[in-house]
Amino acid sequence: MQKITEIIALLEKNLQGVNAKRSRADPLDVLIATMLSQNTTDKTSYRAFMNLKSDIGSWDSVLKAPLSKIRKAIRICGLTNQKAKNIKRLLSRLKNERGELSLNYLKPLGNDEIYEDLIKYNGIGTKTISCVLAFGLGRDVFPVDTHVHRLSNRLGLVKTKSPDKTFEQVQKEIPKGKKF
């Protein structure tokens, strides 16, 4: 699509000199941070993530912690009960199924396999998985949240009703190597 190509060119021109390296964070950190970011601001989700790490510690410690302690650490970001349960369930299933609290097993898998694997967890959808792929695994994926969805429609890049539909459409339209 011509409009996408023009937008990419403008972004590349205006972001010259900006460090846009694909620094990769730990995939499990990215997954949990993105779960915390749902229905809140970046500022509050970051504080909740940092509280979780500083107040409780490692993911093993979070797994062993009572839900009340997890809720207290992340309360700033809202939907505390739901997010705490989903994080605890995720960590428990990872430990039971994989024997460790890590997503490194995903590295050799293709993107579709990773979507199939992670979508089975409560609180994890397309945007969250896309963030893990892009920011935790360095994959060429364009995550779409409600803001990106809305902006993509306003710019006329898509005519879709949901972020998931926008995601499907823009993945096909954005040239390879430009999604990040």
Sequence and secondary structure as in RCSB ss.txt:
>XXXX:A:sequence
MQKITEIIALLEKNLQGVNAKRSRADPLDVLIATMLSQNTTDKTSYRAFMNLKSDIGSWDSVLKAPLSKIRKAIR
ICGLTNQKAKNIKRLLSRLKNERGELSLNYLKPLGNDEIYEDLIKYNGIGTKTISCVLAFGLGRDVFPVDTHVHR
LSNRLGLVKTKSPDKTFEQVQKEIPKGKKF
>XXXX:A:secstr
 HHHHHHHHHHHHHTTTS        HHHHHHHHHHHTTS HHHHHHHHHHIIIII SHHHHHHS HHHHHHHHG
GGS HHHHHHHHHHHHHHHHHHHSSS  GGGTTS HHHHHHHHTTSTT  HHHHHHIIIIIS  S     HHHHH
HHHHTTS   SSHHHHHHHHHHHS TT   
